[in-house]
């Protein structure tokens, strides 16, 4: 009896995963724009993060919409708003943390299913039917010098972005949000995990530039602007970021 129950559960999981993959593929064919709901979370229960979250409104994410609009035009996608972001309700519970390094594939799979379940339970609200769900975890920068790594899953079209909850960090927060958003659409990281230096050529916004260095722009999925052979800087805003050809191919803007 136990074996039958276990097999049934596994089959149900496979059906859910297959359905999510099908939905993810058909949502990113760019025949219409994508609606992205962002859900703020107070990541450290601080008064500072809570106060910042209270100031958020839909207009705070206009720069991300405009960035994707301009980049879509650059790749011949004439949609007025390929991506629209709107503010969802504040979520009071933190998402399950991803497994650390060295964990087994089973651990990763179980965490993935746990996160999908969590996102499904916390990302629904009356009147909201987003294609993508992003959970924005804000912390007080005076209490935490380094935030946890953000993550996103294409299969569930959901992810988290770990951010600083202060207004002066808004523009750099937008870069992180845009980066995680493209992960949900199939884009991959384009930097060396050791040192975070952008990989050449896919991690360079202008790989054919002469001279190659310093680069003037950061490639979004590389996250940094290479300025020398061993140094790259974090862009101050999306105004200093481009979507490279490989990333455009991954999200269906190039064939």
N, C-alpha and C positions, 0 to 999 in steps of 0.2 A: 504493500500500500504506500509506504513512504517513497519507494522508488517511482511509482506512478505520479505522486504529487510533485516530486522533484522534476521529473521530465515535463510535466504540465507547466510548471513555473518557468522552466527554461524555454519551452516553446512560446509561452506568452511574451517572455523577454525578447526573443528573436523576432516575433511579430511586431512588437513595439519599435525595436531598433530598425527593422526593415521599413516600417511605415514612416518613421522619422527621416530616414535617408531619402525616401521617395519625396516626401514633402519638402525637404531641404533643397533637393535638386530642382523641383518645379517652382519653388519660390524664388530662385535666383536665375531664372531665365531672362530677366529684365524686360519682360513684356509689359510690366507695370512697376511702379515704385514700391519700395519696401517700407513698412511702418515699423519703427523701432521704439519700444517703450523702455524708459530708463527708470529704475526704482532706487531711490536713495536709501542707504543704510548707515546708521551711526556705528562705525566699526569699533569704537573704543568707549562708547557711552560717555563721551566728554561733552561738556557744555558748549565748547567751541564748535565741534562738529554738528551738534544739534542746532546751534544758532545759524550756522552756514546753510544747513539743509532747509531751514525755514525760509531762507531768502531765494531758493531756487524756483525758477519758472521756465516754461517752455522756451522762452526767448534766449535763455542761457545756452541753448544748444544749437542756435542758428548758425554759429560759425562752423560747426561740423557739417550741417546740411549744405552750406555754401561751398565748403571744401569739396565734398563729393559731387556737387553739381558741376563745379569748374573742372574737376578731373574727369568726370564722365564726358563732358564736352570735348576735352582734349583727346579722348579715345573714340570720338565720333558717336557717342551716345547722347542724343539731343533731348533727353528727358529733362523736364523742368526741375523736378525734384526726384532724383533716383532714390534718395533716402530721406525719410521724414522722421524726426525724433520728437517724442512727446513725453512729458513727465508723468510717471505713474505715482501711486501712493507710496509713502515711506514704509519700508519693511523693517520689522523689529528683530528679526532673527538672522544671524550670520549664516551664509551658505556653508556646506561641508567643505572643509579644507582638503585640497588635493593631497594625494600620498607623496611622501618625500622620496628622495633619490634612493634607488636600489630596491624599490618595491616591485613585486611581481606583476605580471600582466593581469593576473586575477585580481590583485588589489586595485589596480588601475580601473579595470572593468567594473568592479563593484562600486568604487567611488563614482565613476561616471554615471552608473544607474542611480546611485543615491542622489547625485547632484541634479539629474534630470527630474527625479521625483520631487526634490525640493523646489526646483524652479517652477515646475507645474503647479505646486501648491501655493507658492508665494507670488507668482507672476500673473495671477488672474485677478481681475477687478471688474466690477460692473461697467459695461460699455467699452472695455479695452479688448481688442482682438489683434494684437501685434504679430508681425511675422517673426521679429527678433526681440528677445528680452535681455537687457543688460542691467545687472545689479551693481550700483555704484557705492562702494564701501569707503566712506569718508572718515578720516582720523585727524586728530589734533597734531599738527607738525611739531609743536613745542614739546609734545610728550613722546613722539616717535620719529626718529631721524630717518628710518628706512621703512617703507611699506612692503607688505608681502607681494609676491609676484601675482599678477593678474592672470586670468585664464578664460578660455571660451571653447565651446564645443560646437562643431558644425552640425552634428547629428541632431542635437536638440535646439540649435539656433539660439543658444543662451550662453551667457558668460558673466564674469565679474570684472570690475576694474577697481583696483585699490588706489585711492587718491587722497590728497591732502585737502582738508576741508577749510580752505581759506580763499578769499577772493583773488589774491594776487597769484595764486597757483592755477587759476581758471584756464588760462590758455594752454599750459602744459598738460593739464588734466584732459583737455580736449584731444590732444595728440594720443594719449593713452586710450581714451574711449574709442576713437576712430580705429586704432590698431586692433583692439579687442573685437570691435564690430566686424572688421574684415575677417578675423578668425572664424566667426560664425558663418561666413559666406565661403569658406574654403581656402582663404589665404594662409600661407605658412610663414613662419619666422625666417628672416634672412640675415641673421647675424650669428657669429660664433658664440655659443653658450659660455665659453671661457673667455672672459674679457669683453664680451658684447660688441666686438668690432664688426661692422657690416661685411658680409661676404661679397667678394667680387666674382661676377659682375652683377648678380641679381640684387644685391643689397646696396648698390650705388644708384642714386636717382638718375645720374647722367654718366653711364659707364663709358661712353665714347668721348667724353670731354678731353680736350688736349690743352694744357696738361691735365692729367687725371685728378691730381690733388693740388690744392684743396677743392673738394666738392662745395657747391653753393647751396645744395638742398639735401635734406634727409629723405631716404626712401621710407615710406610709412612703416612697412613691415620689418625694416632694419632698425628703425627707431633712433638712429644717430647719423650725424653728418660727418663723414671722414674728412679730416683736415690735414692729416699727415699719415704716414705709413703705419703708425702705431697709436694714433690718437683720434678719437671721434667725439663730437659734442652732442648733447641733447638739444633738439630744436626748441626754441622759445615758444613757438606757436605753430599752428597748421599753415600759416603763411610761408613757412620755410620748409614745407614738406611736399613731396610729390608721390604719386603711385607709380612704381616702376612697371616695365613691360611684363615681367614674370608675374607680378601680383595681379595685374590687369587680366592676364590670361587665366589665372587661377579662379578669379571671380566672374569670368565670362564676359569680360569687356573686349578681349582679343581672342581670335581663333588661332 
